[in-house]
């Protein structure tokens, strides 16, 4: 079963995406912070990373998500990344 790392600071979003991906036959590794997503990506070698852009309350710059994207790109055999935001 292919693994997808999902990173979002809102538990409702994580739950919804987890159910959606499970129903589509994927294992979703749900993470709530960029650090957790990096750790999961380094350990499980996912097929994809799906991540939010903003994690700190009242932050809308997307800088946190872009920093995570840069860090993921630095991993050996970096997976593709889809970034998302509700902002």
CORHU-V601409 format. One record per residue. N is the residue number from 1. RES is the residue in one letter. OMEGA is omega in whole degrees, 0 to 359 (999 if undefined). BURIAL is I if it has 16 or more other ideal C-beta (glycine too) atoms within 10 Angstrom, else O. Layout:
N	RES	OMEGA	BURIAL
N	RES	OMEGA	BURIAL
This chain:
1	X	179	O
2	X	182	O
3	X	174	I
4	X	175	I
5	X	177	I
6	X	182	I
7	X	178	I
8	X	181	I
9	X	179	I
10	X	185	O
11	X	179	O
12	X	178	O
13	X	178	I
14	X	180	I
15	X	182	O
16	X	180	O
17	X	177	I
18	X	178	I
19	X	180	O
20	X	182	O
21	X	177	I
22	X	179	O
23	X	179	O
24	X	175	O
25	X	179	O
26	X	169	I
27	X	179	O
28	X	174	I
29	X	188	I
30	X	181	I
31	X	185	I
32	X	181	I
33	X	177	O
34	X	179	I
35	X	178	O
36	X	180	O
37	X	178	I
38	X	179	I
39	X	180	O
40	X	180	I
41	X	179	I
42	X	184	O
43	X	189	O
44	X	182	O
45	X	185	O
46	X	176	I
47	X	185	O
48	X	169	I
49	X	177	I
50	X	188	I
51	X	172	I
52	X	179	I
53	X	185	I
54	X	183	I
55	X	180	I
56	X	181	O
57	X	179	O
58	X	175	O
59	X	181	O
60	X	184	O
61	X	185	O
62	X	183	O
63	X	180	O
64	X	179	I
65	X	178	I
66	X	176	O
67	X	177	O
68	X	178	I
69	X	177	I
70	X	180	O
71	X	179	I
72	X	178	I
73	X	180	O
74	X	179	O
75	X	174	O
76	X	183	O
77	X	183	O
78	X	178	O
79	X	172	I
80	X	183	O
81	X	170	I
82	X	178	O
83	X	183	O
84	X	173	O
85	X	175	O
86	X	183	O
87	X	999	O
